[in-house]
Amino acid sequence: LEDRLRSRFEGGLIADVQTPDFETRTAILSRKGQSLGIHVPGDVLEYVARKVQSNIRELEGALNKIIALAQLYNTSIRMEIAIQALNDAALEARRAAITPDRVIGEVTKQFKVSLTELRGRGRSKEIVLPRQIAMYTLREETGTSLVEIGNLLGGRDHSTVMHGIAKIEKALETDTGLRQKVSTLREALYEG
């Protein structure tokens, strides 16, 4: 690069933008409630932060639904109202459409691995990571049992599946790149 361009780039700000973690989602909801002058109990904040994980717009939209329903019933915001407001039939229908085959298909597409490789005995990082993400996503999004997940992914033992899921859960706490990959996978599953 030319010196003048390099100088401009060096003066810039580098920002890592990704989906917010649980604490950040809770803080965003709390701040949104405060800005609207509405008290939102902590248990409701946590419920919404756990239920809506995709992006801030959906997070604020969920809070707005709860507030609107509470106002409609002329009552304060509480857990029953939150559960009722977020019991979105459309979301549940989309979730029901997420089958184990769709999850596995999306993993093979996103990570550019074949179904044979995913189900095979290969232990290279390029195969193990997508396989573990598939295990984690199958469990989280479809509720498939550990034994069934093992069978879907090449006849693996349920303890292997538990290990794979635990490894992804732990890595998601600190690995922002992995968090983004899992988020992209979820978005593709809910859009499809």
N, C-alpha and C positions, 0 to 999 in steps of 0.2 A: 504494500500500500504506500501511497505517497505520504510524506511526512505531515502535510497539512491535514489529510484525512485521519491518519493515525492519532494526531493531536486532538482532533474533534471527538473521535471515538473514546479516547482516554478520559475526556471531560464528561462523558455521559454517565448515566446511572444504570446499574445492572439490577434488575428486579426479577425474582423468581415468582411467577404467578401460578397458583394451583388451587385446587379445591381446599377450603378451610377445614381444619381439624375440629374435633368435637368442642373443645374449649372456645375456639374462635367463633364457631357457629352460635354457641350459647351467648357469648359476649355480644355478637351482632344482634341477636334477638332481643337481648336485654336493652341494648342501646336504642333499638327501634321502638320498643315499648315506651321507654323513657321519652323519646322524642315526640311520641304521640300523646304523652301525658297519661298513659295507661299502665296500671300495675299488672305485671304478668308474674304469677307465682313461679318459683324456682323449678318445681316439678314439671310444670307445663313447658318451661324453657328447655329443660333437659329432654322431655318427650319429643318436642319438635326438632331439636338438634339431632336426636338419634334417628328420627323417622325420615327427615329430609337431609340428604347428604350431597346432593348433586351440585347446586350452586346457590349463590346468595339471593338471586331473584326468586327462586322457588322457596327459599327459606322465608323471605319476607312475605311472599304470597301466602304461605301456610299460616303465618302469624296474622295476616290480614283476614283470612278466612275465619280464624278463631275469634278475632275481635268482632267481625261482622255477625257471626252466629250468636255471640254473647249479647250483642246489642239487640239483635232480633228477639231473643228470649228475655231481654231486659234483666240480665243477670250478670254477675261478676265472672271473670275468666277463671275457670277451674278445669281440672283434668277431664271431667266428663264431657265438657264442651269441646275441649281440644280433641279428644278421641272421636267425637261425633263429627267435628269439622274436617278432620283429616282422614276419615274413613271414606276415601275417594274411590268410588266404584271403577272409574276409568283406570286409575293406577293399579288397582287390584286385578283388573282385566288384563292390563299389560303385563303385570307380574305373572299371572296365570299362563300367559302365552310364552313365558320363558321356560323352555324345556331343557333337559340335560343335553339333548342333541344340539340345540341352538347354542348353548354355552360352549360346548366342545368345538362346534363349527366356527364360532366367532374367535375362540382362542387360536385355532389353527390358522385362521385368516390373518389375525392381527400379528401373530408372532412368526408367521411364515414357516410353520412346521406342518408336516403331513400328519394325518390321523394315525398312520402306522408308527411314525416316530413318537407321537404323544402316548400311544398305547404300548410302545416297545420297551425294551430294557435299557435304552441309551441313558447314560448318566452325565453327558456333557451339560454345561451350564445352559447352552442354547436350547436344550430339551427339558431339563429339570425345572427351570423357572416357569415356562409356560404350563408344564404339567401341574406344578404346585398352585399356580394361579387358577388353573381349571378346577382343581380340588377345592380351593377356597371359594371360588365363585359359585360352583355347584352347590356347596353347602349353604352359602349366604343367600343366594337368589332363588334356589329351587327347594331348599330344605331336604335334599336327597340324603339318605342315610350314608354313613361312612362305608358300609359294606357295598352298597350300590355304587358309590363313587369309585371304590376300588375295582369293582367289576367293569364299570364303564371305561376305566383307564388301564386296561390290560391285566385284570385279575390281581390287582395289588391287595395286600392285607389291610385291614381297617386301621391298624396301628401306623402303617406307612402313610395312610391318608391323614390321620390325626397329626402326625409329625409335619407333613406338608402344609396343612392348614395353619398349624401353630407357627411355622416358620414364616409364612406370609403375613400373618397377623402381627408378629413381632417386627418384621421388616417394615410394615406399613407405618409404624410409629415414627420411624426416623428417615426412611428412604423416600424422598420426594419424587424421584423418577418412577419408582414402583407405584406409588400412590396415584400418579398421573396415568400410568398404564392401566391400572385396575379401574380407575374412573372412566377412562376412554372405553374400556370393555363394557362397563355397566351402561354407559350412555348408548352404545351400539345395541345392546340387548333391549333397552327400553324403547329405542326409536324403531327398531325393526318390528 
